[in-house]
Amino acid sequence: MLVISQQDTLKAVSMAEVMEVVRKTYGEYSAGSADSPLRTAISIEEHEGVGLFMPAFSPEAEAYGVKVVSVFPGNVKHGLPTTTSLMVLNNASTGEPEAIIEGGIVTKMRTGAAAGVATDYLARKDARIVALIGAGGQAFYQLEALLVARPVVEIRIYDIEKSRAEALAEEVKSKLVKDNMKIIVSSSAEDCVRGADIITTVTTSNTPTFPADALAQGVHINGMGSFTPDMQEIDEKVICSADKLVVDALESALAEPGDLVIPINKGRLQTEVIYEIGEIVLGKKSARENDNELTVFKSTGVALLDITCAKLIYKRALEKGLGQQVDLL
Ligand SMILES: NC(=O)c1ccc[n+]([C@@H]2O[C@H](COP(=O)([O-])OP(=O)(O)OC[C@H]3O[C@@H](n4cnc5c(N)ncnc54)[C@H](O)[C@@H]3O)[C@@H](O)[C@H]2O)c1
């Protein structure tokens, strides 16, 4: 069995490869041929912690396994990370454990890749200006994937904690920037999104993160952050006026994120107009059809992506001699 660290994963795979696996996995998910049950949560009350268990089986990738995520907010007091995560990947033909993989980097890369794939299908072909709202743990990989999807020339970053936006801008400049690309730390969300072609929100916000009337025509929005009914990153005016409203998984999208649940409960959003990105991958539904459309992708996360991306990481790590072999017997 192979033990794969975060650094091994970063050496093993590129964002472009992860995006290709995510694209195929969305198709497999929407075809109904994989098994990706709802996650199980356990509460560790003594320490105000939560453990999340997210299993999945992908026949196409010949992989099954589980991601275990621990969220312990009290860790901040001890200088420890609040969220830690580990994946166990098994071989679907034999059941044998193939790898143990640090899970945080799998989450970040697959979530970035999810926005990248959606952008590829839904943003205008000539989209060049990106606005990113929320400069936390996921943000760098969101931008990395958008740069794979389109030849971006300008990135604007906004966070309510300006120091985070500044730190992300420095990281992007040192690791991602290509010739003549402009990196701007915006002083308001409105400045950030005005005139942008692609907007990604990846925050923990409970209220809309940018004003609806600041949007340019033909913009594409990736809503990546909210996952509970009281979380809302995108104004319902934007959601209700979208020409295409696409989600990663209908079951959770209609029940979990406030961005959709709030306008649905008010009777302002008809659920029939919403469809899965996997249906676009399968050729059953349309991607963007013209340059004027307002397109929105809302993601709440699909555990199947963790498993298929873990399989890719495992294969590439084996090919490149990365990771540590451990004999369990
Ligand atoms: N869709 C998915 O598959 C997926 C995967 C991973 C994480 N997430 C979710 O994405 C969100 C962000 O994750 P993270 O790990 O980057 O979190 P994080 O806590 O590291 O960062 C969130 C950032 O958002 C900023 N923020 C909060 N409200 C804001 C607002 N109104 N305007 C601008 N900035 C604001 C915070 O200051 C912080 O920097 C979380 O809600 C997380 O659960 C979704």
The ligand as an ORCA input file, in Angstrom:
! r2SCAN-3c Opt
* xyz 0 1
  N     -18.100     22.950     -3.400
  C     -17.229     22.126     -2.831
  O     -17.032     20.988     -3.250
  C     -16.422     22.637     -1.677
  C     -15.217     22.000     -1.339
  C     -14.461     22.520     -0.307
  C     -14.916     23.613      0.423
  N     -16.111     24.184      0.092
  C     -16.637     25.326      0.845
  O     -16.020     26.516      0.328
  C     -16.016     27.511      1.351
  C     -14.628     28.102      1.431
  O     -13.724     27.097      1.847
  P     -12.257     27.489      2.367
  O     -11.602     26.201      2.765
  O     -11.567     28.347      1.372
  O     -12.673     28.326      3.661
  P     -11.807     29.390      4.471
  O     -12.490     29.575      5.774
  O     -10.366     28.997      4.438
  O     -11.948     30.743      3.600
  C     -13.151     31.435      3.441
  C     -12.776     32.870      3.091
  O     -13.962     33.582      2.762
  C     -13.839     34.894      3.274
  N     -15.182     35.482      3.338
  C     -16.215     35.148      4.144
  N     -17.296     35.900      3.865
  C     -16.942     36.722      2.847
  C     -17.612     37.719      2.091
  N     -18.895     38.024      2.346
  N     -16.940     38.353      1.121
  C     -15.651     38.065      0.858
  N     -14.942     37.117      1.525
  C     -15.586     36.464      2.507
  C     -13.152     34.706      4.611
  O     -12.569     35.908      5.085
  C     -12.118     33.636      4.263
  O     -10.891     34.179      3.815
  C     -16.473     26.813      2.633
  O     -17.821     27.110      2.892
  C     -16.291     25.345      2.306
  O     -17.133     24.507      3.059
  C     -16.871     23.723     -0.941
*
